[in-house]
Amino acid sequence: QVQLVESGGGLVQAGGSLRLSCAASGRTFYSYAAGWFRQAPGKEREFVATISASGGNTYYADSVKGRFTISRDIAKNTVYLQMNSLKPEDTAVYYCAAKRGLAATIERASFGSWGRGTQVTVSS
């Protein structure tokens, strides 16, 4: 397992942008796929975006496709989520997650390591 710490959340107006960062501990993070999930009050935690260990493959939820970009810096053990054209519906706690293995998936249950989350609030 790895330890994950998210940062970069905050309050932004609709149409604005935020970049979330996920810092991972350990020197073996290069062998983990990673992703972002979000959870609004009273709702299930849902898939947002995932990325393979190499960074060569990415997947996005339909609701964020074209607006969000997931990336990673292997040397820095960091995963990012660039969020543009934010909507009030994007308001949620965003969680970084990681799974062993090179391939990315969109299934929450396959991710064994989780950060504590960072709040993103989009005002109208």
C-alpha positions in Angstrom: 0.0 0.0 0.0 0.9 3.7 -0.3 0.0 6.7 1.6 -1.8 9.5 -0.3 -2.4 13.1 0.5 -4.7 15.4 -1.6 -4.4 19.1 -1.8 -5.6 22.0 -4.0 -9.3 22.0 -3.2 -11.2 25.1 -2.5 -14.0 27.4 -3.5 -14.3 28.5 -7.1 -17.0 30.2 -9.2 -18.7 28.3 -12.0 -16.6 28.3 -15.1 -13.4 28.5 -13.1 -10.5 26.1 -12.7 -8.7 24.2 -10.0 -5.8 21.7 -9.9 -5.8 19.0 -7.4 -2.6 17.2 -6.4 -2.1 13.8 -4.8 1.3 13.2 -3.2 2.2 9.5 -2.7 4.7 8.0 -0.3 7.1 5.3 -1.2 9.4 4.6 -4.1 7.1 2.0 -5.7 4.3 4.3 -6.7 5.5 3.9 -10.3 4.0 0.4 -10.2 0.5 1.7 -9.2 -2.3 2.9 -11.3 -4.1 5.8 -9.7 -7.3 7.8 -9.9 -9.7 10.3 -8.6 -13.2 9.7 -7.2 -15.6 12.1 -5.7 -18.5 12.0 -3.2 -21.2 14.6 -2.6 -23.3 14.6 0.6 -25.8 11.8 0.6 -24.4 10.3 -2.6 -22.2 7.3 -3.5 -18.6 7.8 -4.2 -18.2 7.9 -7.9 -15.5 7.5 -10.5 -14.0 10.6 -12.0 -10.8 9.7 -13.7 -8.0 7.1 -13.6 -4.6 6.7 -15.1 -2.3 3.8 -15.7 1.0 3.4 -13.9 2.9 4.7 -17.0 0.5 7.5 -17.6 -0.2 6.2 -21.1 -3.8 5.3 -20.6 -6.5 7.4 -19.0 -10.3 7.1 -18.4 -12.9 9.7 -17.6 -16.4 9.8 -16.4 -18.8 11.1 -19.1 -19.7 14.0 -16.8 -16.2 15.4 -16.8 -14.8 14.3 -20.2 -13.4 17.3 -22.0 -13.2 19.4 -18.9 -10.9 17.4 -16.5 -7.5 16.0 -17.2 -5.6 13.5 -15.1 -1.9 13.3 -15.2 1.1 12.1 -13.2 4.7 12.9 -12.6 6.5 9.7 -11.8 9.6 11.3 -10.5 7.6 13.4 -8.0 5.3 10.5 -7.0 2.4 12.9 -7.7 -1.0 12.6 -9.5 -2.9 15.6 -10.7 -6.4 16.5 -11.7 -6.8 19.6 -13.7 -10.4 20.7 -13.5 -11.6 23.4 -16.0 -15.1 24.8 -16.8 -16.2 23.8 -13.3 -20.0 23.4 -12.7 -21.9 23.5 -9.4 -22.6 19.8 -10.0 -18.8 19.2 -9.5 -19.1 20.1 -5.8 -17.9 17.2 -3.8 -15.1 15.8 -1.7 -12.5 14.5 -4.1 -10.4 11.5 -3.2 -7.2 10.2 -4.6 -6.8 6.5 -4.9 -4.2 3.9 -6.0 -4.1 0.3 -7.0 -1.3 -2.2 -7.5 -0.7 -3.1 -11.1 0.0 -1.2 -14.3 -3.5 -1.0 -15.8 -6.1 1.5 -14.8 -9.7 0.6 -14.0 -12.8 2.6 -13.2 -14.0 0.4 -10.4 -13.8 1.8 -6.9 -13.4 -1.6 -5.3 -10.1 -2.3 -7.2 -8.3 0.6 -5.4 -6.8 -0.3 -2.1 -5.2 3.0 -1.1 -7.1 6.2 -0.4 -6.4 9.7 0.7 -8.5 11.6 3.1 -10.1 13.8 0.5 -10.1 17.5 -0.4 -13.3 19.6 -0.7 -14.2 21.3 -4.0 -17.0 23.8 -3.9 -18.3 25.4 -7.1 -20.6 28.4 -6.6 -23.2 29.5 -9.2 
